[in-house]
Amino acid sequence: MNILAFLIPVSLILGGLGLLAFVWSLRAAQYEDLEGARHRILSDDHDDAPMR
């Protein structure tokens, strides 16, 4: 029973940190250009492609 007194606050703190990280990513515009990644992966004009 004593372990629950330790694990419950730890889990609440970790959940709160995860929520803060998610809110930060929303405010930092991390999810603004969802279409761009889809188009960039299909384009052939990569400069970092290995030469054959």
mmCIF file of the N, C-alpha and C atoms, coordinates in Angstrom:
data_MODEL
# 
_entry.id   MODEL 
# 
loop_
_atom_site.group_PDB 
_atom_site.id 
_atom_site.type_symbol 
_atom_site.label_atom_id 
_atom_site.label_alt_id 
_atom_site.label_comp_id 
_atom_site.label_asym_id 
_atom_site.label_entity_id 
_atom_site.label_seq_id 
_atom_site.pdbx_PDB_ins_code 
_atom_site.Cartn_x 
_atom_site.Cartn_y 
_atom_site.Cartn_z 
_atom_site.occupancy 
_atom_site.B_iso_or_equiv 
_atom_site.pdbx_formal_charge 
_atom_site.auth_seq_id 
_atom_site.auth_comp_id 
_atom_site.auth_asym_id 
_atom_site.auth_atom_id 
_atom_site.pdbx_PDB_model_num 
ATOM 1   N N  . MET A 1 1  ? 0.820  -1.198 0.000   1.00 0.00 ? 1  MET A N  1 
ATOM 2   C CA . MET A 1 1  ? 0.000  0.000  0.000   1.00 0.00 ? 1  MET A CA 1 
ATOM 3   C C  . MET A 1 1  ? 0.864  1.262  0.000   1.00 0.00 ? 1  MET A C  1 
ATOM 4   N N  . ASN A 1 2  ? 2.037  1.177  0.611   1.00 0.00 ? 2  ASN A N  1 
ATOM 5   C CA . ASN A 1 2  ? 2.914  2.344  0.642   1.00 0.00 ? 2  ASN A CA 1 
ATOM 6   C C  . ASN A 1 2  ? 3.459  2.678  -0.742  1.00 0.00 ? 2  ASN A C  1 
ATOM 7   N N  . ILE A 1 3  ? 3.587  1.667  -1.582  1.00 0.00 ? 3  ILE A N  1 
ATOM 8   C CA . ILE A 1 3  ? 4.111  1.910  -2.924  1.00 0.00 ? 3  ILE A CA 1 
ATOM 9   C C  . ILE A 1 3  ? 3.134  2.745  -3.759  1.00 0.00 ? 3  ILE A C  1 
ATOM 10  N N  . LEU A 1 4  ? 1.835  2.625  -3.490  1.00 0.00 ? 4  LEU A N  1 
ATOM 11  C CA . LEU A 1 4  ? 0.854  3.431  -4.209  1.00 0.00 ? 4  LEU A CA 1 
ATOM 12  C C  . LEU A 1 4  ? 0.985  4.908  -3.865  1.00 0.00 ? 4  LEU A C  1 
ATOM 13  N N  . ALA A 1 5  ? 1.389  5.201  -2.656  1.00 0.00 ? 5  ALA A N  1 
ATOM 14  C CA . ALA A 1 5  ? 1.597  6.595  -2.262  1.00 0.00 ? 5  ALA A CA 1 
ATOM 15  C C  . ALA A 1 5  ? 2.759  7.202  -3.039  1.00 0.00 ? 5  ALA A C  1 
ATOM 16  N N  . PHE A 1 6  ? 3.634  6.382  -3.563  1.00 0.00 ? 6  PHE A N  1 
ATOM 17  C CA . PHE A 1 6  ? 4.748  6.849  -4.385  1.00 0.00 ? 6  PHE A CA 1 
ATOM 18  C C  . PHE A 1 6  ? 4.404  6.832  -5.867  1.00 0.00 ? 6  PHE A C  1 
ATOM 19  N N  . LEU A 1 7  ? 3.752  5.765  -6.323  1.00 0.00 ? 7  LEU A N  1 
ATOM 20  C CA . LEU A 1 7  ? 3.512  5.597  -7.756  1.00 0.00 ? 7  LEU A CA 1 
ATOM 21  C C  . LEU A 1 7  ? 2.429  6.521  -8.308  1.00 0.00 ? 7  LEU A C  1 
ATOM 22  N N  . ILE A 1 8  ? 1.406  6.795  -7.539  1.00 0.00 ? 8  ILE A N  1 
ATOM 23  C CA . ILE A 1 8  ? 0.327  7.663  -8.040  1.00 0.00 ? 8  ILE A CA 1 
ATOM 24  C C  . ILE A 1 8  ? 0.831  9.078  -8.300  1.00 0.00 ? 8  ILE A C  1 
ATOM 25  N N  . PRO A 1 9  ? 1.539  9.729  -7.368  1.00 0.00 ? 9  PRO A N  1 
ATOM 26  C CA . PRO A 1 9  ? 2.058  11.068 -7.706  1.00 0.00 ? 9  PRO A CA 1 
ATOM 27  C C  . PRO A 1 9  ? 3.074  11.057 -8.851  1.00 0.00 ? 9  PRO A C  1 
ATOM 28  N N  . VAL A 1 10 ? 3.902  10.028 -8.913  1.00 0.00 ? 10 VAL A N  1 
ATOM 29  C CA . VAL A 1 10 ? 4.876  9.943  -10.009 1.00 0.00 ? 10 VAL A CA 1 
ATOM 30  C C  . VAL A 1 10 ? 4.153  9.830  -11.347 1.00 0.00 ? 10 VAL A C  1 
ATOM 31  N N  . SER A 1 11 ? 3.116  9.017  -11.402 1.00 0.00 ? 11 SER A N  1 
ATOM 32  C CA . SER A 1 11 ? 2.380  8.873  -12.662 1.00 0.00 ? 11 SER A CA 1 
ATOM 33  C C  . SER A 1 11 ? 1.647  10.158 -13.020 1.00 0.00 ? 11 SER A C  1 
ATOM 34  N N  . LEU A 1 12 ? 1.122  10.874 -12.045 1.00 0.00 ? 12 LEU A N  1 
ATOM 35  C CA . LEU A 1 12 ? 0.461  12.146 -12.331 1.00 0.00 ? 12 LEU A CA 1 
ATOM 36  C C  . LEU A 1 12 ? 1.461  13.195 -12.828 1.00 0.00 ? 12 LEU A C  1 
ATOM 37  N N  . ILE A 1 13 ? 2.649  13.203 -12.255 1.00 0.00 ? 13 ILE A N  1 
ATOM 38  C CA . ILE A 1 13 ? 3.677  14.149 -12.697 1.00 0.00 ? 13 ILE A CA 1 
ATOM 39  C C  . ILE A 1 13 ? 4.122  13.821 -14.125 1.00 0.00 ? 13 ILE A C  1 
ATOM 40  N N  . LEU A 1 14 ? 4.344  12.548 -14.421 1.00 0.00 ? 14 LEU A N  1 
ATOM 41  C CA . LEU A 1 14 ? 4.753  12.162 -15.777 1.00 0.00 ? 14 LEU A CA 1 
ATOM 42  C C  . LEU A 1 14 ? 3.652  12.448 -16.792 1.00 0.00 ? 14 LEU A C  1 
ATOM 43  N N  . GLY A 1 15 ? 2.414  12.209 -16.427 1.00 0.00 ? 15 GLY A N  1 
ATOM 44  C CA . GLY A 1 15 ? 1.304  12.535 -17.321 1.00 0.00 ? 15 GLY A CA 1 
ATOM 45  C C  . GLY A 1 15 ? 1.202  14.024 -17.562 1.00 0.00 ? 15 GLY A C  1 
ATOM 46  N N  . GLY A 1 16 ? 1.412  14.819 -16.520 1.00 0.00 ? 16 GLY A N  1 
ATOM 47  C CA . GLY A 1 16 ? 1.392  16.271 -16.667 1.00 0.00 ? 16 GLY A CA 1 
ATOM 48  C C  . GLY A 1 16 ? 2.515  16.762 -17.552 1.00 0.00 ? 16 GLY A C  1 
ATOM 49  N N  . LEU A 1 17 ? 3.700  16.162 -17.417 1.00 0.00 ? 17 LEU A N  1 
ATOM 50  C CA . LEU A 1 17 ? 4.818  16.536 -18.289 1.00 0.00 ? 17 LEU A CA 1 
ATOM 51  C C  . LEU A 1 17 ? 4.529  16.188 -19.744 1.00 0.00 ? 17 LEU A C  1 
ATOM 52  N N  . GLY A 1 18 ? 3.901  15.048 -19.968 1.00 0.00 ? 18 GLY A N  1 
ATOM 53  C CA . GLY A 1 18 ? 3.521  14.684 -21.330 1.00 0.00 ? 18 GLY A CA 1 
ATOM 54  C C  . GLY A 1 18 ? 2.501  15.641 -21.905 1.00 0.00 ? 18 GLY A C  1 
ATOM 55  N N  . LEU A 1 19 ? 1.550  16.054 -21.087 1.00 0.00 ? 19 LEU A N  1 
ATOM 56  C CA . LEU A 1 19 ? 0.538  17.018 -21.535 1.00 0.00 ? 19 LEU A CA 1 
ATOM 57  C C  . LEU A 1 19 ? 1.174  18.361 -21.842 1.00 0.00 ? 19 LEU A C  1 
ATOM 58  N N  . LEU A 1 20 ? 2.105  18.794 -21.003 1.00 0.00 ? 20 LEU A N  1 
ATOM 59  C CA . LEU A 1 20 ? 2.802  20.055 -21.264 1.00 0.00 ? 20 LEU A CA 1 
ATOM 60  C C  . LEU A 1 20 ? 3.622  19.992 -22.549 1.00 0.00 ? 20 LEU A C  1 
ATOM 61  N N  . ALA A 1 21 ? 4.259  18.863 -22.797 1.00 0.00 ? 21 ALA A N  1 
ATOM 62  C CA . ALA A 1 21 ? 5.031  18.713 -24.032 1.00 0.00 ? 21 ALA A CA 1 
ATOM 63  C C  . ALA A 1 21 ? 4.114  18.753 -25.249 1.00 0.00 ? 21 ALA A C  1 
ATOM 64  N N  . PHE A 1 22 ? 2.935  18.152 -25.141 1.00 0.00 ? 22 PHE A N  1 
ATOM 65  C CA . PHE A 1 22 ? 1.993  18.179 -26.259 1.00 0.00 ? 22 PHE A CA 1 
ATOM 66  C C  . PHE A 1 22 ? 1.468  19.585 -26.509 1.00 0.00 ? 22 PHE A C  1 
ATOM 67  N N  . VAL A 1 23 ? 1.126  20.308 -25.452 1.00 0.00 ? 23 VAL A N  1 
ATOM 68  C CA . VAL A 1 23 ? 0.645  21.682 -25.608 1.00 0.00 ? 23 VAL A CA 1 
ATOM 69  C C  . VAL A 1 23 ? 1.745  22.563 -26.185 1.00 0.00 ? 23 VAL A C  1 
ATOM 70  N N  . TRP A 1 24 ? 2.997  22.354 -25.736 1.00 0.00 ? 24 TRP A N  1 
ATOM 71  C CA . TRP A 1 24 ? 4.103  23.120 -26.296 1.00 0.00 ? 24 TRP A CA 1 
ATOM 72  C C  . TRP A 1 24 ? 4.243  22.854 -27.790 1.00 0.00 ? 24 TRP A C  1 
ATOM 73  N N  . SER A 1 25 ? 4.109  21.592 -28.201 1.00 0.00 ? 25 SER A N  1 
ATOM 74  C CA . SER A 1 25 ? 4.256  21.278 -29.620 1.00 0.00 ? 25 SER A CA 1 
ATOM 75  C C  . SER A 1 25 ? 3.125  21.883 -30.445 1.00 0.00 ? 25 SER A C  1 
ATOM 76  N N  . LEU A 1 26 ? 1.944  21.998 -29.870 1.00 0.00 ? 26 LEU A N  1 
ATOM 77  C CA . LEU A 1 26 ? 0.858  22.663 -30.588 1.00 0.00 ? 26 LEU A CA 1 
ATOM 78  C C  . LEU A 1 26 ? 1.138  24.153 -30.752 1.00 0.00 ? 26 LEU A C  1 
ATOM 79  N N  . ARG A 1 27 ? 1.607  24.793 -29.688 1.00 0.00 ? 27 ARG A N  1 
ATOM 80  C CA . ARG A 1 27 ? 1.884  26.233 -29.749 1.00 0.00 ? 27 ARG A CA 1 
ATOM 81  C C  . ARG A 1 27 ? 3.110  26.552 -30.608 1.00 0.00 ? 27 ARG A C  1 
ATOM 82  N N  . ALA A 1 28 ? 4.034  25.608 -30.744 1.00 0.00 ? 28 ALA A N  1 
ATOM 83  C CA . ALA A 1 28 ? 5.239  25.830 -31.541 1.00 0.00 ? 28 ALA A CA 1 
ATOM 84  C C  . ALA A 1 28 ? 5.011  25.492 -33.007 1.00 0.00 ? 28 ALA A C  1 
ATOM 85  N N  . ALA A 1 29 ? 3.771  25.260 -33.398 1.00 0.00 ? 29 ALA A N  1 
ATOM 86  C CA . ALA A 1 29 ? 3.379  25.013 -34.793 1.00 0.00 ? 29 ALA A CA 1 
ATOM 87  C C  . ALA A 1 29 ? 4.055  23.777 -35.363 1.00 0.00 ? 29 ALA A C  1 
ATOM 88  N N  . GLN A 1 30 ? 4.176  22.729 -34.588 1.00 0.00 ? 30 GLN A N  1 
ATOM 89  C CA . GLN A 1 30 ? 4.793  21.497 -35.067 1.00 0.00 ? 30 GLN A CA 1 
ATOM 90  C C  . GLN A 1 30 ? 3.866  20.738 -36.016 1.00 0.00 ? 30 GLN A C  1 
ATOM 91  N N  . TYR A 1 31 ? 2.574  21.003 -35.971 1.00 0.00 ? 31 TYR A N  1 
ATOM 92  C CA . TYR A 1 31 ? 1.615  20.262 -36.782 1.00 0.00 ? 31 TYR A CA 1 
ATOM 93  C C  . TYR A 1 31 ? 1.010  21.122 -37.887 1.00 0.00 ? 31 TYR A C  1 
ATOM 94  N N  . GLU A 1 32 ? 1.697  22.177 -38.290 1.00 0.00 ? 32 GLU A N  1 
ATOM 95  C CA . GLU A 1 32 ? 1.144  23.094 -39.283 1.00 0.00 ? 32 GLU A CA 1 
ATOM 96  C C  . GLU A 1 32 ? 1.175  22.523 -40.696 1.00 0.00 ? 32 GLU A C  1 
ATOM 97  N N  . ASP A 1 33 ? 2.272  21.942 -41.118 1.00 0.00 ? 33 ASP A N  1 
ATOM 98  C CA . ASP A 1 33 ? 2.428  21.520 -42.510 1.00 0.00 ? 33 ASP A CA 1 
ATOM 99  C C  . ASP A 1 33 ? 2.398  19.995 -42.607 1.00 0.00 ? 33 ASP A C  1 
ATOM 100 N N  . LEU A 1 34 ? 1.218  19.434 -42.490 1.00 0.00 ? 34 LEU A N  1 
ATOM 101 C CA . LEU A 1 34 ? 1.095  17.985 -42.575 1.00 0.00 ? 34 LEU A CA 1 
ATOM 102 C C  . LEU A 1 34 ? 1.152  17.494 -44.012 1.00 0.00 ? 34 LEU A C  1 
ATOM 103 N N  . GLU A 1 35 ? 0.763  18.313 -44.962 1.00 0.00 ? 35 GLU A N  1 
ATOM 104 C CA . GLU A 1 35 ? 0.780  17.917 -46.369 1.00 0.00 ? 35 GLU A CA 1 
ATOM 105 C C  . GLU A 1 35 ? 2.187  17.974 -46.952 1.00 0.00 ? 35 GLU A C  1 
ATOM 106 N N  . GLY A 1 36 ? 3.035  18.858 -46.449 1.00 0.00 ? 36 GLY A N  1 
ATOM 107 C CA . GLY A 1 36 ? 4.371  19.033 -47.012 1.00 0.00 ? 36 GLY A CA 1 
ATOM 108 C C  . GLY A 1 36 ? 5.226  17.792 -46.879 1.00 0.00 ? 36 GLY A C  1 
ATOM 109 N N  . ALA A 1 37 ? 5.148  17.115 -45.756 1.00 0.00 ? 37 ALA A N  1 
ATOM 110 C CA . ALA A 1 37 ? 5.948  15.905 -45.557 1.00 0.00 ? 37 ALA A CA 1 
ATOM 111 C C  . ALA A 1 37 ? 5.526  14.819 -46.541 1.00 0.00 ? 37 ALA A C  1 
ATOM 112 N N  . ARG A 1 38 ? 4.250  14.755 -46.823 1.00 0.00 ? 38 ARG A N  1 
ATOM 113 C CA . ARG A 1 38 ? 3.763  13.748 -47.768 1.00 0.00 ? 38 ARG A CA 1 
ATOM 114 C C  . ARG A 1 38 ? 4.315  14.003 -49.171 1.00 0.00 ? 38 ARG A C  1 
ATOM 115 N N  . HIS A 1 39 ? 4.413  15.264 -49.555 1.00 0.00 ? 39 HIS A N  1 
ATOM 116 C CA . HIS A 1 39 ? 4.904  15.588 -50.890 1.00 0.00 ? 39 HIS A CA 1 
ATOM 117 C C  . HIS A 1 39 ? 6.428  15.540 -50.971 1.00 0.00 ? 39 HIS A C  1 
ATOM 118 N N  . ARG A 1 40 ? 7.117  15.883 -49.875 1.00 0.00 ? 40 ARG A N  1 
ATOM 119 C CA . ARG A 1 40 ? 8.582  15.859 -49.883 1.00 0.00 ? 40 ARG A CA 1 
ATOM 120 C C  . ARG A 1 40 ? 9.119  14.445 -50.029 1.00 0.00 ? 40 ARG A C  1 
ATOM 121 N N  . ILE A 1 41 ? 8.442  13.472 -49.475 1.00 0.00 ? 41 ILE A N  1 
ATOM 122 C CA . ILE A 1 41 ? 8.944  12.102 -49.534 1.00 0.00 ? 41 ILE A CA 1 
ATOM 123 C C  . ILE A 1 41 ? 8.828  11.533 -50.952 1.00 0.00 ? 41 ILE A C  1 
ATOM 124 N N  . LEU A 1 42 ? 7.938  12.087 -51.769 1.00 0.00 ? 42 LEU A N  1 
ATOM 125 C CA . LEU A 1 42 ? 7.739  11.584 -53.122 1.00 0.00 ? 42 LEU A CA 1 
ATOM 126 C C  . LEU A 1 42 ? 8.569  12.313 -54.173 1.00 0.00 ? 42 LEU A C  1 
ATOM 127 N N  . SER A 1 43 ? 9.157  13.451 -53.813 1.00 0.00 ? 43 SER A N  1 
ATOM 128 C CA . SER A 1 43 ? 9.900  14.212 -54.815 1.00 0.00 ? 43 SER A CA 1 
ATOM 129 C C  . SER A 1 43 ? 11.256 13.577 -55.082 1.00 0.00 ? 43 SER A C  1 
ATOM 130 N N  . ASP A 1 44 ? 11.746 13.736 -56.318 1.00 0.00 ? 44 ASP A N  1 
ATOM 131 C CA . ASP A 1 44 ? 13.005 13.133 -56.742 1.00 0.00 ? 44 ASP A CA 1 
ATOM 132 C C  . ASP A 1 44 ? 14.191 14.088 -56.632 1.00 0.00 ? 44 ASP A C  1 
ATOM 133 N N  . ASP A 1 45 ? 13.986 15.309 -56.242 1.00 0.00 ? 45 ASP A N  1 
ATOM 134 C CA . ASP A 1 45 ? 15.082 16.275 -56.225 1.00 0.00 ? 45 ASP A CA 1 
ATOM 135 C C  . ASP A 1 45 ? 15.800 16.300 -54.876 1.00 0.00 ? 45 ASP A C  1 
ATOM 136 N N  . HIS A 1 46 ? 16.279 15.125 -54.463 1.00 0.00 ? 46 HIS A N  1 
ATOM 137 C CA . HIS A 1 46 ? 17.027 15.012 -53.206 1.00 0.00 ? 46 HIS A CA 1 
ATOM 138 C C  . HIS A 1 46 ? 18.499 15.227 -53.491 1.00 0.00 ? 46 HIS A C  1 
ATOM 139 N N  . ASP A 1 47 ? 19.114 16.095 -52.704 1.00 0.00 ? 47 ASP A N  1 
ATOM 140 C CA . ASP A 1 47 ? 20.561 16.312 -52.852 1.00 0.00 ? 47 ASP A CA 1 
ATOM 141 C C  . ASP A 1 47 ? 21.357 15.273 -52.068 1.00 0.00 ? 47 ASP A C  1 
ATOM 142 N N  . ASP A 1 48 ? 20.731 14.634 -51.094 1.00 0.00 ? 48 ASP A N  1 
ATOM 143 C CA . ASP A 1 48 ? 21.454 13.682 -50.269 1.00 0.00 ? 48 ASP A CA 1 
ATOM 144 C C  . ASP A 1 48 ? 21.294 12.234 -50.757 1.00 0.00 ? 48 ASP A C  1 
ATOM 145 N N  . ALA A 1 49 ? 20.783 12.048 -51.957 1.00 0.00 ? 49 ALA A N  1 
ATOM 146 C CA . ALA A 1 49 ? 20.616 10.704 -52.496 1.00 0.00 ? 49 ALA A CA 1 
ATOM 147 C C  . ALA A 1 49 ? 21.988 10.160 -52.888 1.00 0.00 ? 49 ALA A C  1 
ATOM 148 N N  . PRO A 1 50 ? 22.254 8.892  -52.620 1.00 0.00 ? 50 PRO A N  1 
ATOM 149 C CA . PRO A 1 50 ? 23.549 8.319  -52.992 1.00 0.00 ? 50 PRO A CA 1 
ATOM 150 C C  . PRO A 1 50 ? 23.695 8.220  -54.507 1.00 0.00 ? 50 PRO A C  1 
ATOM 151 N N  . MET A 1 51 ? 24.898 8.461  -54.974 1.00 0.00 ? 51 MET A N  1 
ATOM 152 C CA . MET A 1 51 ? 25.173 8.396  -56.406 1.00 0.00 ? 51 MET A CA 1 
ATOM 153 C C  . MET A 1 51 ? 25.373 6.940  -56.822 1.00 0.00 ? 51 MET A C  1 
ATOM 154 N N  . ARG A 1 52 ? 24.843 6.571  -57.983 1.00 0.00 ? 52 ARG A N  1 
ATOM 155 C CA . ARG A 1 52 ? 24.981 5.202  -58.476 1.00 0.00 ? 52 ARG A CA 1 
ATOM 156 C C  . ARG A 1 52 ? 25.762 5.186  -59.746 1.00 0.00 ? 52 ARG A C  1 
# 
